[in-house]
């Protein structure tokens, strides 16, 4: 079976040879890709567009790597004739039995219009922008962000308004991709419902997502973690609910004077001048800075740089609790990573999160946006070691089964085979 992946990111073996400015990331797909490559009955290829790149082909250890040139923002606009031709040339060269496109928010999926209809194409669902936009707007409903917009933001660079406008552009592209394609791989009841709403005739397959390598070797222990330390893996924009967590910390600081909230906030600093903030700061970051001072929690909030997978895994093992306070998620990798390591989690039961955890068994839940209930649940884990260990143990058992590399590899091979077979047969969707 010849399988061609199309992804925004160039995998690490090919990076030294790539010309242009390749996108890097998505390393959670590496374990599945290279596990598939070990199957002697499979020939793998991977195709990635590269900013200012060139048409390249290279065989590395039996895997065929392709790149095609991409203009700026080239995957977020309707696909150009030149890029279409480059995709088709690479596809004709590889001769796949099936094409696997990673993500429905990039314009890769539009090649379905142009590829030989005899070749099935399946799209993996990552996020679903169409469903996220209302939650991004809702997450700032009680924040008057205009007060915090810098001159840069007012000139249309950065800021939440720009973010919403960009997502709305993605939204149209995503809807077109979803309607044009037939086969989708998802992981949660939530993403299944979203795809069904966008394309009632779609065929949906369940495929688990693997985690980055460091999270399979680390293990959380209550005896060695930093007591009353909370970790959040993302706080860059309001849909992640970092401002909700700040209010919870303010409620808990008296009972737990050493409480710490740690999160990677590369664009956020509390020591910048008023002039710098006025001219250049992002509105949400400026709001967070104001909240930290207003709530008098400066000594309890620590912003880190952007973390590598290894550093992130270490933060999970050091934390007493991991908090996911998002207003919407599909199947956040951060939650899977916390569960695999065993860090006790507290989550808002939104989107696909409800397919990953069970309240009072593998996590503690709180209503999205409710900082008082979040503080209550943090206190519950801080003050009850038996409960923390119970949540940790249960979560690890679930995660080890869900993110097992060999099981997921077999699962995807079965999905590919079934799609190839069903591509020529009638099939009832969403069974």
Protein Blocks (a to p, Z undefined) as FASTA:
>chain_A
ZZddddfbdcfklmmmpgcjddeejklmmmmmmmmmmpmkbccddddddehiacddddee
hiacddddddehklmcccdfklmmmmmmmmmmnopabdcdehjkbcklmmmmmgcfklcc
ddddfbdfklmmmmmmmmmmmpcfklmpcfklmnopgjjklmmmmmmmmmmmmmmmmmmp
mbdcdfbfklmmmmmmmmmmbccddddddddfklmmgccdfklmcehiacdfbfkbmklo
mmmmmmmmmmmmmmmmmbccddddfkbcfkbcfklmmmmmcfklmmmmmmmmmnopmlmc
ccdddddfklmmmmmmmpmbdcdfbfbdcbdfklmmmmmnopacddddehjllmmbcehk
loccddehiaklmmmmmmmmmmmmklmmmmmmmmmmmmmmmmgmklmmmmmmmmmmmmmm
mmmcccdehZZ
